[in-house]
Amino acid sequence: MNIFTDYLASISDDQHRAKLADVLGWVSRKFPGLEPKIAWNQPMFTDHGTFIIGFSTAKLHFAISPEKAGIEKFAEEITNAGYSHSSNIFRIRWEDSVDFLLLERMIIYNIEEKADYSSFWRK
């Protein structure tokens, strides 16, 4: 996970940095076949050159992007977990817990649904 070292170092709040490092580490351990990378100044994971999941930070939360299709598929579960969302991301406030089961289901969905994709993003 050394690829994320500089990105994580840019997060000034120690607790925020530790929380996102925990999430990124969990994804790396749970899905060792995914390629971790930094693109558009954000940590993300890809599979055979296609986007699977991405992360970004803000003052009050960090955001996770499973793309629009992932948000649409899991919108009710995202809301039930207490997270807000837009059409492309959902937000986890820094003080909230991470629903790792939901995150796992989103990642599996994207891996399976995009297995035959040759493009980075869904069309």
Secondary structure as GFF3:
##gff-version 3
##sequence-region A 1 123
A	DSSP	three_ten_helix	2	4	.	.	.	ID=ss1
A	DSSP	alpha_helix	5	9	.	.	.	ID=ss2
A	DSSP	alpha_helix	14	30	.	.	.	ID=ss3
A	DSSP	beta_strand	35	39	.	.	.	ID=ss4
A	DSSP	beta_strand	42	47	.	.	.	ID=ss5
A	DSSP	beta_strand	50	57	.	.	.	ID=ss6
A	DSSP	beta_strand	61	65	.	.	.	ID=ss7
A	DSSP	alpha_helix	67	80	.	.	.	ID=ss8
A	DSSP	beta_strand	84	85	.	.	.	ID=ss9
A	DSSP	beta_strand	90	93	.	.	.	ID=ss10
A	DSSP	alpha_helix	100	113	.	.	.	ID=ss11
###
